[in-house]
Amino acid sequence: FDWLERSKFLLPTEGSLRRAMSASFESKLHAALERVRTVLNTNKVPCLPADVHHQYQDKYFLAESMTNVAVASQVNALASLGLSKEQLAQLRAWAINSRVSLRFTYREEYALEREEAREVESPSRVHTETTETTPEDTDGGPPSATTVVESRVVTKITDYFWGFNATYELVAIQGVGKEPGDRLQVLSRTCHTELKTTVTLPPPFLLNRKQQFEREVDITWLFKHFSAESLAPSFEIHRDHAKCQTPRRNPEISDACRHFAGLRDWSSKVADWLRSLFNISTVLGIPQDLSPLSSSNAFVPVLPMLRQSSGAGTGGASGSGPGGDGGGGPPAEEEPAAAVATAGAEQAGILSALPTAQAIPQDCVLFGATDTNQLLAEEARSLRERLACVSRDFSGSRSAGSAEEAALIVTCNHTAEVCDQWQKSVDYIENLLRKQLIAAIGKEVSPADFTEYMHFHNRKLFAEAYAPVPFCFAVRRSELHSPEGTISIEEGAMFKSSLISTMVARGTQPHTMQFSLSASTKISFGGERFLHGFLSHRFSGRSPQSLTLISRARQFSSMLVLVGRIASAHVFEPKHACIVQNKDEVKIPLSLSMIPTPKEFKDAISSLSPEQQRFAKAFRAMQLESTLFGVLVIQIKPQLEKVLNLPENSLTKEIKLTQDLMQLFTKYQIPSDLLSFDAEGLELVGGASGAERLEAVKGHVRAMQEMIEEAKREEIEERERQLAYVTGGKGGKGGKKWAVEEEDEEEEEDERPVGKGRPPVRSHYEKGGKGGKTSKGGKKGKAYVAADDDEDEEEDEEEEPYYSKGSKGGGKSSAKGSGRKGPPPRPHWRARGGTKGSK
């Protein structure tokens, strides 16, 4: 637990992770802005939105511009894969009424093609020396000759050559692609390589690979947001939509998020699978640098940036016309949108570009279409450069993948990077909006802060008679009496709780309700009635704050609190109850459950059968009637006065009597008839006064207490007698009592004292009391000689004695006794006392 307490301060929180990601993204943005400055003119200074003064609508224009740039980037990426302008227009026509998707299919196979045998010489050599003896020459030559023989080991190896073929295909599909006309092939290729092994089995990594791979992504959203004639993007946020809340949180951006997330995942999976073709060379031990395939390293034009003119102040707007430098102003001459978009694309040298006749307000600080198209052109240039680089690096690849696969991997990686950049850019706008709001308020608003604001707002909105009040009420009999306690409902954590505010309606007409104690007992009650309405506030994505019902009682006060449901106008169903008295504080957590609103309920049952609808409506009616939370507070003193036939307010100052009555009723369960004042026969003589009634009740209480004390004493005495029977009496301090029962009156009685050499004959022994002097610590054992049952047999005083157990505190064995431990004597004897501990 201590380690967890220490480590929880080291673990990153959600806020710290969000700040770290934001800081990392902003650092990348600053690096990208430096490259933008090299692309655009020197008089155009790109800045982050946080550094430029702008309007709220500029954030909408920025979100729309970034989405349009991302759409144009993806269209250009599809064109780089081999799709022509006519094919893109065909896919655009499919997307009007059908679903359009990209399907990547991959399959691989391998087979043994041939076998080749070869001989491999061992690098080591073996030298063999042979000596031959010859007759001695006449000239005195050597008598013998030595011959050296060199030999090598040649190993015959059989090589097995496996043909590895990988085929992949990228197809655009309309609907499910049932007909041949519903499929448009984007690209297709078959890769072949030869793998060599020295065994008859294929390489192990081929056995562990999946032989087929298929991945499909829906791109209908993409083809719905550009023009079929000019391929110009046409994304727009409907600001007047009921669900449009911010530039990030609106239906149009939400649909775009789903598209970009799916395309990013598809592109990453396809790139990873194609990269595995190049891993074959690594497995076979052929060195190859695969780092160029990890990312595209191409320029990503999706950037959350606004312009700042060099000659103007912060946020100044200057431009040479519509779509030029980002300046506003109506165009001098209206031109067809398709012609303007085509001209912009041709000018930038790309297939899809933003139309240069975009309507931008005069005071908008957003970059125009001409500047944005320059960024798209820079993206296309850097991507072509990157593709040419990887084509050179992998042109002579000995792996299954070649330059074509490397180019496809780079294109897929770049598409995934554009999708990821767009997602982070729109999140950056939302985060910037959040930071600006926090900076304006001075703090991050929590649900408790919003509740505090609603209290401030309600004070201005409602009249004083109808304004919500804190749910904290004093429990008292009248204005002349001091409160017995309080009832309140608080929300929040333990140390940061606050009272909830409710709108209260008070019932003035007499109304009687009832609740059941058992199946045969019902209690009716009246009194004041209050109806409370509570409005709970919570932020989206967070659970509402917890509520707690708190009951507090003052000293010498008491009340009964019942918690349950209002089943009907006359029935209260208590679930829990408790007596709160004498400075008690009871906290009851309230677990709330929410039921659907009328509109949600109507929408939910619209597709049900008539029988199911009737049942759902009946069950909802039960929920609306019987799920109303209710708290019933019953003051105990007034009820005691009624039960005991006492006048009103007679127990107000009778503190001891009230406490005694509570004890008798709750602890001893005394019936009220035994304590109440009996008024029978007094009506004829004018009745009894309040003091007389009170004194009579006190007398009944005293008599009942005396009877209880007497019962307690009798119970204690009975318990002592039982204990004495078990322990053999109290005994003398330091003495022992032996109860000897003579079985035969005619038997001669030994005059020797018991316990001093005299053997017990047919006697029952009882050790008494709290321990004697000789039984302290068992230092001295007791010897008992058992007599034979036969009366004629003589007793032998020298017979080996039997030793009993010494006793100190709990009948412990006499381990320190002087005598050794032996079996018990033959007569019956009981050791009473000392079994639980000698004092």
C-alpha positions in Angstrom: 0.0 0.0 0.0 2.9 2.4 0.8 4.4 1.6 -2.6 1.1 2.4 -4.3 0.8 5.6 -2.4 4.3 6.7 -3.5 4.0 5.5 -7.1 0.6 7.1 -7.8 2.4 10.4 -7.9 4.8 9.1 -10.6 2.1 7.7 -12.9 1.1 10.0 -15.7 -2.5 11.3 -15.4 -4.9 11.9 -18.3 -4.2 15.7 -18.1 -0.4 15.2 -18.1 -0.6 12.9 -21.1 -2.8 15.3 -23.0 -0.3 18.1 -22.3 2.6 16.0 -23.3 1.0 15.0 -26.6 0.0 18.7 -27.2 3.6 19.9 -26.6 5.0 17.2 -28.9 2.6 18.1 -31.6 3.3 21.8 -31.3 7.0 21.2 -31.7 6.3 19.3 -34.9 4.1 22.2 -36.1 6.9 24.7 -35.5 9.2 22.6 -37.6 6.6 22.3 -40.4 6.0 26.1 -40.3 9.6 26.7 -41.0 9.3 24.7 -44.2 6.1 26.5 -45.1 7.9 29.8 -44.9 10.4 28.5 -47.5 7.5 27.5 -49.8 5.4 30.7 -49.6 6.4 34.3 -50.2 8.4 36.2 -47.7 5.6 38.7 -46.9 3.4 35.8 -45.6 4.1 34.7 -42.1 2.4 31.5 -41.1 1.7 31.2 -37.4 -0.1 28.9 -35.0 -3.7 30.0 -34.2 -2.7 30.6 -30.6 -0.2 33.3 -31.7 -2.7 35.2 -34.0 -5.6 37.3 -33.0 -8.7 35.8 -34.8 -12.4 35.4 -34.5 -14.4 32.3 -33.5 -15.6 31.8 -37.1 -12.0 31.6 -38.2 -11.7 28.3 -36.4 -14.6 26.9 -38.5 -12.8 28.1 -41.7 -9.6 26.6 -40.5 -11.2 23.2 -39.9 -12.9 23.3 -43.3 -9.7 24.2 -45.0 -7.6 21.5 -43.3 -10.3 18.9 -44.2 -10.3 20.0 -47.9 -6.5 19.9 -48.0 -6.6 16.3 -46.6 -9.2 15.3 -49.2 -7.1 16.7 -52.1 -4.1 15.0 -50.7 -5.8 11.6 -50.7 -7.1 12.1 -54.2 -3.6 12.9 -55.4 -2.3 9.8 -53.6 -4.9 7.6 -55.4 -3.8 9.2 -58.7 -0.2 8.3 -57.9 -1.2 4.6 -57.5 -2.5 4.6 -61.1 -6.0 6.0 -61.1 -6.7 8.4 -63.9 -9.0 11.4 -63.7 -11.8 9.5 -65.6 -11.5 6.6 -63.2 -11.8 8.9 -60.2 -14.8 10.5 -61.7 -16.3 7.0 -62.2 -15.8 6.3 -58.5 -17.3 9.6 -57.7 -20.4 8.6 -59.6 -20.5 5.2 -57.8 -20.5 7.0 -54.4 -23.7 8.9 -55.1 -26.0 5.9 -54.5 -23.6 3.0 -53.5 -20.9 2.2 -51.1 -17.3 2.5 -52.5 -14.4 0.6 -50.9 -10.8 -0.2 -51.5 -9.9 -3.9 -51.2 -6.3 -5.1 -50.9 -5.9 -8.8 -51.5 -2.6 -10.7 -51.0 -1.8 -14.4 -51.3 1.5 -16.2 -51.5 2.6 -19.7 -52.4 5.9 -21.7 -52.6 6.9 -24.9 -54.2 10.1 -26.9 -54.7 11.4 -26.2 -58.2 14.7 -28.1 -58.5 17.6 -29.8 -56.7 21.3 -29.3 -57.4 24.2 -31.3 -56.1 27.5 -29.7 -55.5 30.8 -30.6 -53.9 32.4 -28.5 -51.2 36.0 -29.0 -50.3 37.0 -28.7 -46.7 39.3 -25.7 -46.0 41.6 -27.8 -43.8 44.3 -30.1 -45.3 45.7 -33.4 -44.0 49.5 -34.0 -44.4 50.7 -37.7 -44.2 54.4 -38.5 -44.0 55.8 -41.9 -45.2 59.4 -43.1 -44.4 61.0 -45.8 -46.5 64.3 -47.6 -45.5 66.9 -48.3 -48.3 70.3 -50.0 -48.4 73.2 -47.7 -47.5 74.7 -46.1 -50.6 78.3 -46.6 -51.4 78.8 -42.9 -51.6 77.7 -42.6 -48.0 74.1 -41.3 -48.7 71.2 -41.4 -46.3 69.9 -44.9 -45.4 66.2 -43.9 -45.8 63.7 -41.6 -47.7 60.5 -39.7 -46.5 57.4 -39.1 -48.7 54.8 -36.4 -47.9 51.2 -37.0 -49.1 48.6 -34.1 -48.9 44.8 -34.9 -48.8 41.5 -32.9 -48.6 37.9 -33.8 -47.6 35.2 -33.2 -50.2 31.6 -33.0 -49.1 28.7 -33.5 -51.4 25.8 -31.2 -50.7 22.3 -31.1 -52.3 20.7 -27.7 -52.6 16.9 -27.4 -52.8 15.5 -24.4 -54.6 12.1 -23.1 -53.6 10.0 -20.8 -55.8 8.3 -18.1 -53.7 5.5 -16.2 -55.4 3.5 -13.4 -53.8 0.5 -11.8 -55.7 -1.4 -8.8 -54.5 -4.1 -6.7 -56.0 -5.8 -3.4 -55.2 -9.4 -3.1 -56.4 -12.0 -0.4 -56.0 -15.5 -2.0 -55.4 -19.0 -0.7 -55.8 -21.2 -2.2 -53.2 -20.2 -5.9 -52.7 -18.6 -6.2 -56.2 -21.0 -8.8 -57.4 -20.8 -7.9 -61.1 -17.6 -7.4 -63.1 -18.6 -3.9 -63.8 -18.7 -3.1 -60.1 -14.9 -3.7 -59.7 -12.2 -1.4 -60.9 -8.6 -2.7 -60.7 -6.2 -0.1 -59.4 -3.0 -2.2 -59.6 -1.9 -5.8 -59.6 1.5 -7.4 -59.3 3.2 -10.7 -58.8 6.6 -11.0 -57.0 8.9 -13.9 -57.5 12.0 -14.9 -55.7 14.0 -18.1 -55.2 14.9 -19.5 -51.8 17.6 -22.1 -51.2 17.8 -24.6 -48.4 19.9 -27.7 -47.8 17.1 -29.8 -46.5 13.9 -31.1 -48.1 11.8 -28.7 -46.0 11.0 -25.1 -46.9 12.5 -22.3 -44.8 10.9 -22.2 -41.3 9.7 -18.6 -41.6 7.4 -19.6 -44.6 5.7 -22.2 -42.4 4.8 -19.6 -39.8 3.5 -17.0 -42.2 -0.1 -16.4 -43.2 -0.7 -17.5 -46.8 -3.5 -14.9 -47.4 -4.3 -11.4 -46.3 -7.3 -9.2 -47.2 -8.1 -5.8 -45.9 -11.0 -3.5 -47.0 -11.8 0.1 -46.2 -14.8 2.2 -47.0 -13.9 5.4 -48.9 -17.5 6.6 -49.8 -17.1 9.7 -47.6 -14.0 10.7 -49.6 -15.7 10.5 -53.0 -18.7 12.4 -51.8 -16.7 15.4 -50.9 -15.0 16.4 -54.1 -16.4 17.5 -57.5 -16.6 15.0 -60.3 -15.7 17.5 -62.9 -12.7 19.2 -61.4 -11.9 16.8 -58.5 -11.9 19.9 -56.2 -12.7 19.2 -52.5 -16.0 20.5 -51.3 -16.2 19.9 -47.5 -18.3 22.3 -45.4 -19.5 22.4 -41.8 -23.2 23.2 -41.3 -23.0 25.7 -38.5 -26.8 26.0 -38.1 -27.2 22.2 -37.4 -28.7 21.5 -34.0 -25.8 19.2 -33.1 -23.0 21.6 -34.2 -21.3 22.7 -31.0 -17.7 23.6 -31.9 -15.5 23.4 -35.0 -14.4 19.9 -33.7 -17.7 18.6 -32.3 -20.2 18.6 -35.1 -21.7 15.8 -37.3 -19.6 16.7 -40.4 -16.2 16.5 -38.6 -17.4 13.3 -36.8 -18.0 11.6 -40.1 -14.6 12.7 -41.3 -13.0 11.3 -38.2 -14.5 7.9 -38.9 -13.2 8.0 -42.5 -9.7 9.2 -41.7 -9.4 6.7 -38.8 -10.4 3.8 -41.0 -8.1 4.8 -43.9 -5.2 5.3 -41.5 -5.6 1.8 -40.1 -6.0 0.3 -43.6 -2.9 2.1 -45.0 -0.8 1.0 -42.0 -1.8 -2.6 -42.3 -1.1 -2.8 -46.0 2.3 -1.1 -45.6 3.2 -3.5 -42.8 2.3 -6.5 -44.8 4.2 -5.4 -47.9 7.2 -4.6 -45.7 7.3 -8.3 -44.7 8.3 -9.1 -48.3 11.6 -7.2 -47.7 12.1 -9.0 -44.4 12.8 -12.2 -46.3 16.2 -11.0 -47.2 17.0 -10.3 -43.6 15.9 -13.8 -42.6 18.1 -15.3 -45.2 21.1 -13.3 -44.0 21.2 -10.8 -46.9 21.9 -7.4 -45.4 19.5 -4.7 -46.6 18.7 -1.2 -45.2 14.9 -1.0 -44.6 14.8 2.3 -42.8 13.6 4.2 -45.9 10.4 2.2 -45.6 9.6 3.1 -42.1 8.0 6.5 -43.0 7.4 8.6 -46.1 9.4 11.7 -45.0 7.2 13.7 -47.4 5.7 17.1 -46.6 2.3 16.9 -45.0 0.2 20.0 -46.0 -2.5 19.6 -43.3 -1.5 22.3 -40.8 -3.5 24.4 -38.3 -2.0 27.7 -39.2 -3.2 31.3 -39.8 -1.5 34.1 -41.6 0.1 37.2 -40.2 1.1 39.9 -42.7 4.6 41.3 -42.2 3.5 44.9 -42.6 0.4 44.7 -40.4 -0.2 44.1 -36.7 -1.2 40.8 -35.2 -4.1 39.5 -36.9 -4.1 42.0 -39.7 -5.7 41.0 -43.0 -4.2 41.9 -46.2 -4.5 40.3 -49.6 -4.6 40.9 -53.2 -7.9 39.3 -53.9 -10.1 36.3 -53.2 -8.1 33.1 -52.7 -4.8 34.8 -53.4 -3.1 35.7 -50.2 -6.0 34.7 -48.0 -7.5 38.1 -48.2 -11.2 38.6 -48.6 -13.3 40.7 -50.9 -15.7 39.5 -53.6 -14.2 38.4 -56.8 -14.1 40.9 -59.7 -15.6 38.4 -62.0 -17.6 35.3 -61.3 -16.1 32.2 -63.0 -17.4 28.7 -63.0 -16.2 26.7 -60.0 -15.0 23.8 -62.1 -13.0 26.0 -64.4 -11.4 27.8 -61.4 -10.5 24.6 -59.7 -9.1 23.1 -62.8 -7.0 26.2 -63.4 -5.7 26.0 -59.8 -4.8 22.4 -60.1 -3.0 22.9 -63.4 -1.2 25.9 -62.0 0.0 23.9 -59.0 0.8 20.8 -61.1 -1.4 18.4 -59.2 -4.6 16.6 -60.0 -6.8 17.8 -57.2 -6.6 21.4 -55.8 -8.7 23.9 -53.9 -10.7 26.3 -56.1 -9.2 29.8 -56.1 -12.6 31.5 -56.0 -13.4 30.5 -52.4 -15.6 33.0 -50.6 -13.6 34.1 -47.6 -14.6 37.1 -45.3 -12.5 40.2 -45.5 -11.3 40.1 -41.9 -10.4 36.3 -42.1 -6.8 35.5 -41.4 -6.9 32.2 -43.1 -4.5 31.4 -46.0 -6.1 31.5 -49.4 -6.5 28.7 -51.9 -3.5 29.8 -54.0 -1.2 29.5 -50.9 -2.8 26.2 -49.9 -2.4 24.8 -53.5 1.3 25.7 -53.3 1.5 23.5 -50.2 -0.2 20.7 -52.1 2.2 21.1 -54.9 5.1 20.9 -52.4 3.6 17.7 -51.1 3.4 16.2 -54.5 7.0 17.2 -55.3 8.4 15.8 -52.1 6.5 12.6 -52.5 7.7 12.1 -56.1 11.3 12.8 -54.9 10.9 10.2 -52.2 9.5 7.6 -54.6 12.4 8.1 -56.9 14.8 7.7 -54.0 13.3 4.4 -52.9 13.2 3.2 -56.5 16.9 3.6 -56.7 17.6 2.0 -53.3 15.5 -1.1 -54.1 15.9 -1.5 -57.8 18.3 -4.4 -57.4 16.7 -5.9 -54.3 17.4 -9.6 -53.8 14.3 -10.0 -51.7 10.8 -10.7 -52.8 9.9 -7.1 -52.7 11.1 -4.7 -55.4 11.0 -1.0 -56.2 7.3 -1.2 -57.0 6.5 -2.5 -53.6 8.7 0.0 -51.9 6.9 2.8 -53.8 3.5 1.4 -52.6 4.7 1.2 -49.0 5.9 4.9 -49.1 2.5 6.0 -50.6 0.5 4.1 -47.9 2.7 5.5 -45.1 2.2 9.0 -46.4 -1.6 8.5 -46.6 -1.5 7.3 -42.9 0.6 10.3 -41.9 -1.9 12.7 -43.6 -4.8 11.1 -41.7 -3.0 11.2 -38.4 -2.0 14.8 -39.0 -5.6 15.8 -39.8 -6.9 14.1 -36.6 -4.3 15.9 -34.4 -4.9 19.2 -36.1 -8.7 19.3 -35.5 -8.0 18.2 -31.9 -5.6 21.0 -31.7 -8.3 23.5 -32.5 -10.6 22.0 -29.8 -7.8 22.1 -27.3 -7.0 25.7 -28.2 -10.7 26.6 -27.7 -10.6 24.9 -24.3 -7.4 26.7 -23.3 -8.8 30.1 -24.3 -12.0 29.4 -22.3 -9.9 28.5 -19.2 -7.8 31.6 -19.6 -10.9 33.7 -19.8 -12.4 32.3 -16.7 -9.2 31.9 -14.8 -9.7 28.2 -13.8 -10.9 24.9 -15.1 -14.6 24.6 -14.4 -15.6 21.5 -12.5 -19.2 20.2 -11.9 -19.0 21.8 -8.5 -18.1 25.2 -10.0 -21.0 24.9 -12.5 -23.3 24.1 -9.6 -22.1 27.2 -7.8 -22.8 29.2 -10.9 -26.3 27.8 -11.1 -26.9 28.9 -7.6 -25.9 32.4 -8.7 -28.0 32.2 -11.8 -31.1 30.9 -9.9 -30.9 33.8 -7.5 -31.4 36.2 -10.5 -33.9 34.0 -12.4 -36.4 33.0 -9.7 -38.4 35.1 -7.3 -37.6 34.7 -3.7 -40.7 32.5 -3.0 -39.8 30.1 -5.8 -36.0 30.1 -5.7 -34.3 26.8 -5.0 -33.1 26.4 -1.4 -30.5 24.1 0.2 -31.8 20.8 1.2 -31.2 21.1 5.0 -34.1 21.1 7.3 -34.4 21.3 11.1 -36.5 18.7 12.8 -38.5 20.4 15.6 -42.0 20.2 17.1 -42.8 23.9 16.7 -41.1 27.3 16.6 -41.1 27.3 20.4 -39.0 24.2 20.6 -35.4 23.8 19.8 -34.5 21.4 16.9 -34.1 17.7 17.6 -31.7 17.4 14.7 -31.3 18.0 11.0 -31.9 16.2 7.7 -29.8 17.1 4.7 -28.7 15.8 1.3 -25.1 16.5 0.2 -23.3 15.9 -3.1 -19.7 15.5 -3.9 -16.8 13.8 -2.2 -16.3 13.3 1.5 -14.2 16.5 2.1 -15.7 18.5 -0.7 -19.4 18.0 -0.3 -22.0 20.7 -0.5 -25.8 20.8 0.0 -27.9 20.3 -3.0 -30.5 23.0 -3.9 -34.1 21.9 -4.5 -37.3 23.6 -5.6 -39.7 23.0 -2.7 -43.5 22.8 -2.6 -45.2 22.5 0.8 -48.5 20.8 1.3 -51.0 22.7 3.4 -54.0 20.5 3.2 -54.2 17.6 5.8 -53.3 14.3 4.2 -52.9 10.9 5.8 -50.5 8.3 4.5 -49.5 4.9 5.9 -46.7 2.3 5.8 -46.6 -1.3 6.9 -44.5 -2.8 9.6 -45.6 -6.3 8.8 -48.3 -8.0 7.0 -50.7 -7.4 9.9 -49.5 -4.0 11.1 -50.0 -0.7 9.4 -49.1 2.8 10.7 -50.8 5.9 9.6 -49.1 9.3 9.8 -49.8 12.9 8.8 -47.8 16.1 9.5 -46.1 18.4 7.1 -45.3 17.3 3.5 -42.7 18.7 1.2 -42.1 17.9 -2.4 -38.6 18.6 -3.7 -37.3 18.9 -7.3 -33.6 18.5 -7.9 -31.7 19.3 -11.1 -28.4 17.4 -11.3 -25.6 18.8 -13.5 -22.8 16.7 -15.0 -20.4 17.0 -17.9 -20.6 14.7 -20.9 -18.6 11.6 -20.4 -18.6 11.9 -16.7 -20.8 10.2 -14.1 -22.9 12.5 -11.9 -21.7 13.3 -8.4 -22.7 11.0 -5.6 -25.5 12.0 -3.2 -25.6 11.3 0.6 -28.5 11.6 3.0 -27.2 12.8 6.4 -29.2 12.6 9.6 -27.8 14.4 12.7 -29.3 14.4 16.2 -28.5 16.7 19.1 -27.6 15.7 22.6 -30.6 14.2 24.5 -32.7 14.3 21.3 -34.0 11.4 19.2 -35.9 10.8 16.0 -36.8 8.0 13.7 -35.7 8.3 10.1 -37.3 6.1 7.4 -36.0 6.0 3.8 -38.0 4.4 1.0 -40.3 5.1 -2.0 -43.6 6.8 -2.5 -45.7 4.0 -4.0 -48.9 6.1 -4.3 -50.6 9.1 -2.9 -51.4 7.2 0.3 -48.7 4.5 0.6 -45.1 4.9 1.7 -42.8 1.9 1.3 -39.9 2.2 3.7 -36.7 0.2 2.8 -34.5 1.2 5.7 -35.0 2.8 9.1 -32.9 3.9 12.0 -33.2 5.7 15.4 -30.9 8.7 15.5 -30.3 10.0 19.0 -27.7 11.7 21.2 -25.3 13.3 18.7 -25.6 10.5 16.2 -24.7 11.2 12.6 -26.0 8.7 10.0 -24.8 8.9 6.4 -26.7 7.0 3.8 -25.3 6.9 0.2 -28.1 7.4 -2.4 -27.6 5.4 -5.6 -29.7 7.0 -8.3 -30.8 5.4 -11.5 -32.1 7.3 -14.6 -35.1 6.4 -16.7 -35.4 7.4 -20.4 -37.0 10.8 -21.2 -40.4 10.7 -22.9 -38.8 11.2 -26.3 -36.2 8.5 -25.8 -38.9 6.2 -24.5 -41.1 6.9 -27.5 -38.3 6.3 -30.0 -37.3 3.0 -28.1 -40.7 1.4 -28.4 -41.6 2.6 -31.9 -40.3 -0.7 -33.4 -41.8 -3.0 -30.8 -45.0 -5.1 -31.2 -48.3 -3.8 -29.8 -48.1 -6.2 -26.9 -44.6 -5.2 -26.0 -45.5 -1.5 -26.3 -48.4 -1.9 -23.9 -46.2 -3.7 -21.4 -43.4 -1.1 -21.7 -45.9 1.7 -21.1 -47.4 -0.1 -18.1 -44.0 -0.7 -16.6 -43.0 2.9 -17.2 -46.2 4.1 -15.5 -45.1 1.9 -12.5 -41.7 3.5 -12.6 -43.0 7.0 -12.6 -45.4 6.3 -9.8 -43.4 4.0 -7.4 -39.8 5.2 -7.9 -40.2 8.6 -6.2 -37.7 8.8 -3.4 -39.1 9.7 0.1 -37.8 10.4 3.6 -40.1 10.2 6.6 -39.0 11.7 9.9 -40.9 10.8 13.1 -40.2 12.6 16.3 -40.1 10.2 19.2 -41.0 12.4 22.1 -44.5 13.3 20.8 -45.2 9.7 20.1 -44.1 8.7 23.6 -46.4 11.2 25.1 -49.3 9.8 23.1 -48.5 6.2 23.9 -48.1 6.9 27.6 -51.2 9.1 27.9 -49.2 12.1 28.9 -50.0 15.7 28.1 -48.3 17.5 25.3 -44.7 18.8 26.0 -44.6 16.9 29.3 -41.4 15.0 28.2 -39.6 18.1 26.9 -37.6 18.7 30.0 -37.7 15.2 31.4 -34.4 14.1 30.0 -33.7 11.2 32.3 -37.2 9.9 32.0 -37.0 10.0 28.3 -33.7 8.2 28.2 -35.1 5.5 30.6 -38.1 5.1 28.4 -36.0 4.8 25.3 -33.9 2.1 27.0 -36.9 0.2 28.2 -38.6 0.3 24.8 -35.5 -0.4 22.6 -33.3 -2.6 24.8 -35.8 -4.6 26.9 -38.7 -4.5 24.5 -41.2 -3.5 27.3 -44.8 -3.1 26.1 -46.1 0.4 26.4 -49.2 -0.7 28.4 -46.9 -1.5 31.4 -45.6 2.0 31.5 -48.5 4.2 30.4 -50.8 6.1 32.7 -54.1 4.3 33.3 -56.9 6.9 33.2 -59.8 4.5 33.9 -61.9 5.5 36.8 -60.5 9.0 37.1 -62.9 10.6 34.7 -65.6 10.6 37.3 -63.6 12.6 39.8 -62.4 15.2 37.2 -59.3 13.4 35.8 -55.7 13.6 36.8 -53.4 16.6 36.2 -50.3 16.5 34.0 -48.0 16.3 37.0 -49.9 13.4 38.4 -49.8 11.6 35.1 -46.1 12.2 34.8 -45.5 11.0 38.3 -47.5 7.8 37.7 -45.4 7.1 34.6 -42.2 7.7 36.6 -43.5 5.3 39.2 -44.1 2.7 36.5 -40.6 3.2 35.2 -39.1 2.9 38.6 -41.0 -0.3 39.3 -40.0 -1.7 36.0 -36.3 -0.8 36.5 -36.4 -2.4 40.0 -37.9 -5.5 38.6 -35.2 -5.6 35.9 -32.5 -5.1 38.5 -34.0 -7.8 40.6 -34.1 -10.1 37.6 -30.5 -9.2 36.9 -29.5 -10.0 40.5 -31.3 -13.3 40.4 -29.7 -14.1 37.1 -26.2 -13.3 38.5 -26.9 -15.4 41.6 -28.1 -18.3 39.5 -25.0 -17.9 37.4 -22.8 -17.9 40.5 -24.5 -21.1 41.8 -23.9 -22.8 38.5 -20.3 -21.7 38.7 -20.0 -22.9 42.2 -21.4 -26.2 41.3 -18.9 -26.6 38.5 -15.9 -25.3 40.6 -16.9 -26.9 43.9 -17.4 -23.7 45.9 -15.3 -20.7 46.6 -13.0 -22.5 49.0 -10.6 -20.9 51.5 -7.6 -19.0 50.4 -4.8 -21.4 50.7 -7.0 -24.2 51.9 -8.6 -27.3 50.3 -11.9 -29.0 51.0 -12.3 -32.7 50.5 -15.7 -34.1 50.4 -15.6 -37.8 51.3 -18.6 -40.0 50.7 -18.6 -43.1 52.7 -19.9 -46.0 50.7 -19.9 -48.4 53.6 -20.8 -47.1 57.0 -19.4 -50.2 58.6 -16.0 -49.8 57.1 -13.3 -48.8 59.6 -12.3 -45.2 59.3 -8.6 -44.5 59.1 -7.6 -41.9 61.7 -4.9 -40.5 59.5 -5.8 -37.2 58.0 -6.7 -37.1 54.4 -3.9 -36.2 52.1 -1.1 -37.2 54.5 -0.3 -40.8 53.6 -3.9 -42.0 54.1 -5.1 -43.6 50.9 -8.6 -42.7 49.7 -10.8 -45.7 49.7 -13.9 -45.6 47.5 -14.1 -41.9 48.0 -14.9 -39.0 45.6 -12.4 -36.2 45.9 -13.1 -32.6 45.1 -10.4 -30.0 44.9 -11.9 -26.7 46.0 -11.6 -23.2 45.2 -9.0 -20.8 44.2 -6.0 -22.9 44.9 -4.2 -23.9 48.0 -0.7 -23.4 49.2 0.4 -26.8 48.2 -0.9 -26.4 44.7 1.1 -23.3 43.8 3.2 -23.9 40.7 3.0 -27.7 41.3 6.1 -27.6 43.4 4.9 -30.4 45.6 3.2 -33.4 44.1 0.4 -35.2 46.0 0.7 -39.0 46.4 -2.4 -41.1 46.5 -2.3 -44.8 47.1 -5.3 -46.6 45.8 -6.8 -49.3 47.9 -8.0 -52.5 46.4 -11.6 -53.2 46.2 -11.1 -56.3 48.3 -11.6 -55.4 52.0 -9.5 -58.3 53.2 -6.4 -57.2 51.3 -3.9 -55.3 53.5 -2.9 -51.9 52.5 0.8 -51.6 51.8 2.1 -48.2 52.7 5.2 -48.8 50.7 3.3 -49.5 47.6 4.3 -47.3 44.7 2.1 -44.3 44.9 0.2 -42.6 42.1 0.7 -38.9 41.7 -1.9 -36.4 40.7 -1.4 -33.2 38.7 -0.2 -30.0 40.5 -2.3 -26.9 39.9 -1.3 -23.4 39.2 -3.5 -21.4 36.8 -5.5 -23.6 34.6 -4.8 -27.1 35.8 -1.2 -27.2 34.4 0.6 -30.5 34.9 3.0 -30.7 37.8 6.1 -30.8 35.7 8.1 -29.4 38.6 6.6 -31.7 41.2 8.8 -33.8 43.3 7.0 -37.0 42.5 6.7 -38.6 39.1 3.4 -38.6 37.2 1.4 -41.7 37.5 -2.0 -43.1 36.5 -5.0 -41.9 38.5 -6.1 -43.8 41.6 -8.6 -46.6 41.3 -11.3 -44.8 43.3 -13.4 -42.3 41.6 -12.3 -38.7 42.2 -12.9 -35.4 40.5 -10.7 -32.4 40.5 -12.9 -29.3 40.7 -11.4 -25.9 40.6 -8.1 -25.0 39.1 -9.3 -26.1 35.6 -9.6 -22.5 34.5 -6.9 -21.0 36.5 -6.1 -20.7 40.2 -6.0 -17.2 41.5 
